[in-house]
Amino acid sequence: MRKHHIVGIPSSSGKVIGKPIFLKSASEINDFQEGAILLTDYTDPDWVPIMMNSSGIITAEGGFLSHTAIISRELGLPCITGIGYENIDELKKHTLIEMDGSTGGIRIINDHKESN
């Protein structure tokens, strides 16, 4: 099995392994599991309660000075921004990933999610 590796913009240091959960909007807060890695397009102030309950954050858009990056640094959370929508779609298919906010590297640890 080949391990995928995706690279984005390193935006807040730290390394974490966790379950990636994609949310399209901050109103989906009830679909988020505490300690998961937040996957989303971008964040704004409405996302802070979810960000505070995540173990790391990965976004399709943004950069080192984006809202996501700044708040992640304030919260001490690993963060990678600007990975693009195709890579977010790929990460949504998996149940365990490793992210390194210092290098911008994301490693997929498992195969695809099992379908019911």
N, C-alpha and C positions, 0 to 999 in steps of 0.2 A: 504494500500500500504506500503510495507516494504522499508525503506530507506537504500540503500547500503552504506557501509563504506569501503574504501580502505585505506591502510596505506603504505607509502613509507618512504624514508629517508628525514627527515626535513633538508633542505639545505639553506634556507634563510627565515627569519621570516616575518610574516604578514599573514593576512587573507583576502580573496577576494571571492566574488560570481560572476560568469560570465559564458559566453558561451564557452565551450571547442571547439577548432578548431584544428584538426589534420593536420599536414603537414609532408610529407615524406622527402622533401628536401627544402633547403632555396630558391631554384629557384621558389617555389610556393608562393612567397611573395604576389602576387596579389590576392590569395585566402584567405588571412588573413584579418580579420576585426579588426581595431584598438580597443583596450580595451578588446579583447577576451583573454581567457586563452589558451596559446600555449600548445598543446600536440604534442610530437614528440619522436622519438627513442632516440636521443642525439643531442647535438649541437656542433658546432665548430665556429671559427670566422666569417664565412659567415652568420651565423644566427643573428648576433648582431642587424641589422636593424629591424628584426621582433621582437626580444626580447624587443627592446626599445619601441615598440608599443603595447606590451601585458600588461595585468594586473597581470599575474602570469604565471608560467611555470611548466609543469609536464613532466618528461621524463621516458621512460622505463628503460634506462640504467643510469649508473653514480652513484655518491656518493657525499659526502660533499665537496670533493676537485675536482670535475669534472669541466670542462669548464662552463657548465650550472650553477652550483652552485656559482662559483666565480663571473661570470658576473652578475648573479641575485643579489648577495649581493652588488656589485658595483652600480647597477641600483636601488637598494632598492625595488626589486620585490619579492613577495613570490615565493618560489621554493620548489618543491618536486621532488626528483630523485629516480631512482631505483625501480619503481613500477612494472616493468615487462611488457611484451608484451600483456599478456592476460588482464591485467587491463587497458592498453591503449585501447585495442579493446573494452572493456566494456564502457569506458568513451566516446569513439567516438559515441556511440549510444544515447547519451543524449544531451539536449540543455541547461541545467543549472546545475552547480555544485558549491560546496563551497570547497575551499582548505585552509588549514592552514599550512603555511610553518614552523611554530614553532613546531608543533607536527607531521607533516607528514601525517595528516589525510585529506581524501577527502570524501565528502559526496555528493551523487547524490540527487539533489533536485526534479527533475521531473521524469516522466516516459520516455519511449523511444521516440525518434524522431518520428514524424508522417511521414508516407510515402505518397508520392503524387500519 
